[in-house]
Amino acid sequence: MFEAFHEIVTNVSETILKYEKELNRPVIGVMPAYFPMELIEAAGGYPVQLWGNNLPIEKADAYLQSYCCSVARSVMELEIRGISHMVKAYAFTSLCDTLINLREIYRRVFSKPTLELSIPITRTAIARHNYLESVVKSVTAGLEKITGNKITPDSLDKAANLYGRTRALQRRLYRLRCQKPGLVKSLDFYTAIKSGFFLPGHVYNRMLDDLLQKLEGLEAHNGSRPKLLLSGMVFDPLAIHKIIDESGACVVDDDFANGWRTVSKGDLKVANLVEGITDFLFNPAPCCCIYNPDNDRHPYLLNRVKESGADGVLFWYVKFCEPDAFDRPQLMKQLKDANIPVSFIDLELTMTNFDAVRTRINAFCEILESGQLILHGIHAYGIRLTGTVG
């Protein structure tokens, strides 16, 4: 069922080139994260999301320090090597200092146009709206210049419906994974999600709809496997999900920036585009990279763990991601205080040796399994005791 999705993720360049030719639209690379694909679609562009890759870093270090995150370094490697030659322009957000500076480097080193959807750091919704009013105007004007097409109310409506449906289908896949633990392997699940980064919306929606119809008629065989919730910025490298599948655990939920934090977003409201984009950026799932005092991430994550039925949380830390690094210790403490087992793995997108990660994941799963055995023993003892007394 997942072969087509694996084929897309394995052959990203070929996929993009194929649909660039079919659509006859300029490819616009979206640098993570939360840039509304709807704007690019409405302007007549072909958006592809760039969340890094596993290429060895050979040339990007000439422009980015080695202590910059591997997401930024690896996407720049693509451009320097000419692998992303089909990308005609880049759309950035201002999630962190690295991304802000990366856009400035692109402007100076490469000739391709760049856009920036600068996300405000303010305390009130009114201040966010006022700031984004000029930002949205600049972004839409930039897109129209790149594509040569005007963004109209009709094109915005169609784009909002298209990508709203994409996220609705992905939410169905998330619900299915949670309701039927073990039905979908973690590697297959995130390969299906990642395929949407590169496919045109209408193609991806059709594939995802077909997949869901097949999956919804199947039953899971989870048994007593420990259930995990994963939390981090980027769910790559995909090779780690194979390790999780082999460990005997199953993933029931996540809090990835390019996973649930994006998938949870509803339809972009385009009647008032500034208000719609403000709501899109700041809701519903909180992110360590976006300041929103009205949406605290700590109780949010705790609630997700409880609602998903996860036995433990594995934090997925991409090295040198400062917002995530500052947030993680507090989150781990809160979960521990609630008696929820936690662990974390350090990784880079370009890593090729996963021995240390495998050891850590297997050890965490053993802890969760032993905890389950203790609980089962207590419950069994309670039944015997009741029977004896009775």
N, C-alpha and C positions, 0 to 999 in steps of 0.2 A: 504493500500500500504506500510505502514511503519512498520507493525507488526513484520516482520522478523528482521528488524534493532533494534527495541526495545528489542526483545528477546535476541539478541546478547549482547547488552549493559547491560541487566539485569543479564545475565549469562556469565560473562567474563571468569571465570576459566574453566567452562565446554566447552566453545568455544575453548579456547586455547588447552586444553587437547585433545579435539576431533581431531583438525587438527595436533597437534603434532604427534599423533598416525598415522593419515592418511599419513602425509608427511614423517614421520620418519626423521625429521630434528631437530637439537637442537634449542630450543627457546632462542632467545637473546632479552633481554629487553632493549629498547632504551629509555634512559633518556632524557627529553626534552632539547633542540629541534634542528631541522635541520640536524640531522645525516642522511646521505643518505641511505635510506632503500636498495637501489640498491646494495650496497657493501655487505650487509648481505645476500641478495638473491643470489648474484653471488657466494658467498662462500658456498652456500648450507645450510644457516641458515634460520630460521623462525623468522622474526622480529615482535615484538609487541611493541607498543609505550606506555610508562607509563607516564601519565600526572597528576598523583595523583588520589585520590579516596575520598569517603566520610566516611571512617572508623574513629571512634573516636581514637584519639591519646592516647595510653596507655603505649607504650614501647619505641617509638622513641625518646621521650624527654630525655631519659637517655643518648643519644648521640648528639642530636641537641637541641639548645636553643629554647625556646618558641617563640623567635622573628625571627626564620627562617621561610621562607614561607611554607604554608601548602602543596604545591606541593612536596617539598623535604621531609617534615616530614611524609606525608601520604604514599609516595612510600617506604620509609624506614620501615614504620610500616608493610607493606605487607611482606617484607623480614624477619623481626624479628619474625612475627607471623607464618611464614611458609606458608602463603597463596600463595606466588609466588614460590613455590617449583619447579614448572615445568620450571622456567627460569634457564638456564644453565650458562649464562654469561650476563654482562651488558655493554652497549655502551653509553658513556657519551660525551657531548660536554662541552665547557667551557664558557657558556653564562654569568655566574655570579659567584661571590665569593662562594655563597652557593653550587652551583653545583660542582665547583672545589673541595671544601672541602668535599662534600658528596662522591665524588669518592674516596678520600683518606680514609674516614671512612669505606667505603665498602671494600677497600683493606685490612684494618686492622682487621675488625670485622668478615667479611665473607670469605669463602674459594673460592667463585666463581670468575672466571677471570673477569677482567674489562679492557675496552679499553677507550681511550679518543681521540676524534677528537678536538684537541686544536685549537680554532679559533683565528687567529692573530689580534692584535690591531696595525695596521700600516696605514700609510697615502697613500701608493701607491699600485697599483695592482701588480707591480713587487715584492715588498717586501712581499706581501701576498703569491704570488706564490712560492717564494723562501722558505718561512717558511713552507708552507703546503707540500712542496715536501717531507720533512722528516717525517712529521706527517702522510701523506697518506701511505707512505711506512710502517710505524710502525703499522697503523691500519689494513691494508690489511694482513700483516704478522700475526698479532694477530688473525684476523678472520680465516685465514687458519689453524692456530694451534687449535683453538677452534672447528672448524667443521671437520677438517681432509681433507678438499678439497682445491684444488688450484683454485684461481680466474683466469679465462682465458678470452681472448678477446671475445670469443663466449658467455660465461656466463654473462659477463658484458653487452654485447649487448642485450641479452634476458631480463636481469633485468632492464635495462634502458627503454626498450620498455614497459615492464610490468607496472612499476611505473610511467612512463611518461603517459601511458594511464589512470592510476588511477587519476592522477591530472587533466588530460584533461576532464575526465568525471565529476570530482568534479567542475571544472570551468563551465561546462555546467549547473550544478545544481545552481551554484552561479548566472549565467546569467539569468536563468529562474526565480529565486527568485526576481531579480531586475526588470526584464521586466514585470513580472506578480505579483505585490505586493499582498500579502494575499493568494496566491495559496498554499504555503507551510507554515504550522505553524512553529514557531521558534523551539519548542521542537522536532518536527519531523525532521527538517532540521539538527540540530546539532547531533541528534541521528544517522542519516544516515552518517554524517561525522565521528563521533566517532567510528562507527562500523569498519571503515577501520583501526583503530589502532590495532585491534585484529585479523582480518581475513587475510588469505593468499591473496595475490594480485589478483590471477586469480578468486577466489571465490567472492571477493568484487567487482571486475570489472563487473562480470556477473550480480550480484544483482543490482548494480548501473545503469547499462545499461538498465535493465528491468524497473527499477523505472522511469528513464528519458523518456522512450518510452511511459509510461502511463501518466506521468505528462505533457508532451509536447502537448498532445491533449486536455488538459483541459483549461478552462478559469478561471481567478481570479475574485473574487467579493470583491474587497478592499473597494469600496466606498470612503469615505473621511477619512479613518483611518490614524492617524499620522504615518509617516515612520521613522524608526530609523536606524542609523548606530552604531554598537557596536565596541568598541576598548579596547583591553586588551591583556594579555598574554594567558589566558586559558579560554575557553568558559564554563567550569564547574563552579558551580554545575548546572546540567541540570534542576533542579527544578525551577530555576529562569526564564528559558525560558517559563515554563508553566505560570508563573506570567505575563510575557510580553504578552503571547497569551490572557490571561484573561483580560488584561488591555485595550484592544481595539486597541493596536498599532500593527504594523507589522514591522519586521526587513527586510530591503532590502539589507544590505551589512554589512561587518565587517572588522576589522583590527586586528584579533586575531593572535597570533603567531602560534597556532595550527589550525587556520582557514586559512584565505586568505593569510597570509604571507608565509605559506607553500604551499597551493594549487596553488598559482600563479607561482610557479617554473616550468619551462619547462623541457623537457627531459634532463637528465644528459648526457653530452657529454663525451663519454668514449674513444674516439680516443687518446686524451691526457688527462688522468684521473686527473692529478693535475690541469690543466687549467679548466676542467669541474667542479671539486669540488669547485674550487675558485669561479667560476661564480655562481654555485649553492648556495653557502653560502651567497654571498654578494648581490645577485640580485633575482628578480626585486624589491620586496617590502622591504623597509627599516624597521629595527627593533631597538628598544631602547637598545637591548643587543649586537648589532653588530656595531662596529665603521666603518662607511663608509662615509667619508666627501664628496664623489661624489654623494651621494643619500640622500638628506635631507628629513627627515620625515615630516617636518612641511608643506611645500607646497604639498607634496604627499597626506597627509590626507585631506587637504582642497579640493584638486582636486577629491578625491574619494567621498567626501560628495556631491560635485556638480554633478559629473557624475551619482551617484546613485539616485539623487533626494531626498535624505533623508531630513526630516524636522528638525532633531536634532541628536546630538551625545551623546550616553550614554557610559561613560568610566567605564570599568569593572575592578576594581582594587582589585587584590588579595593582602591581607595585607602582608607587609614586603617584597614585591618585589621592591627592591631598584631601579633598572633601570627604571621600569615603573613609580615609584613614582617621580623620578627626572624629567622625561620627561613630565608627565601629566600637570603640571601647565602651562608650555609654550604652549603646544598644545591647552589647553582650552582657553588661552588668545587669541591666534591667531584666533581661531574659533569665539570667542565672538566679536573680532574686525571685523570679516567678517559678523557679524549679524546672526551667526548660533547658535541656542540655544544648550547649553551643560549642562550635569549633570553627576554625578558619583555615583557609589555604592561601598562600602567597603564590602569585603566578604572573607571568608575562605572556602576551599573545604570541610572542615569537619563540617560546620555549619548545624544546623537542624532547627533553628528558622528563618523564613524569613519575619517576620512582618515588621521590619524596612525597609528592601529592597522593600517589596511590597508597603509600603507607599511612598517611594521615587520615585519608578517607576510610580505609579499612579499619583503622583503630577506632575511629569515631563510630562507625557502624557496629563494631563489637560492643562498645559501651552501650549503645542504644539497645542492642539485642539483649545484653545482660540485664538492662533495666526492665525490658519487657518480661524476661523470665522471672525476675523478682516479683513484678506486679502480678503475673499469672499465678505464681506460687502463693502469694497472699490471698488472691481471690479464691484459689482452689482450697486453701486451708480454711478460709471462712465458710465455704460450702460444707466441708467435712465437719467443721465444728458445729455448725447449725444443725446438720443432720444428727450428730451425736446427741446434742442437747435435746432435740426434738424426740 
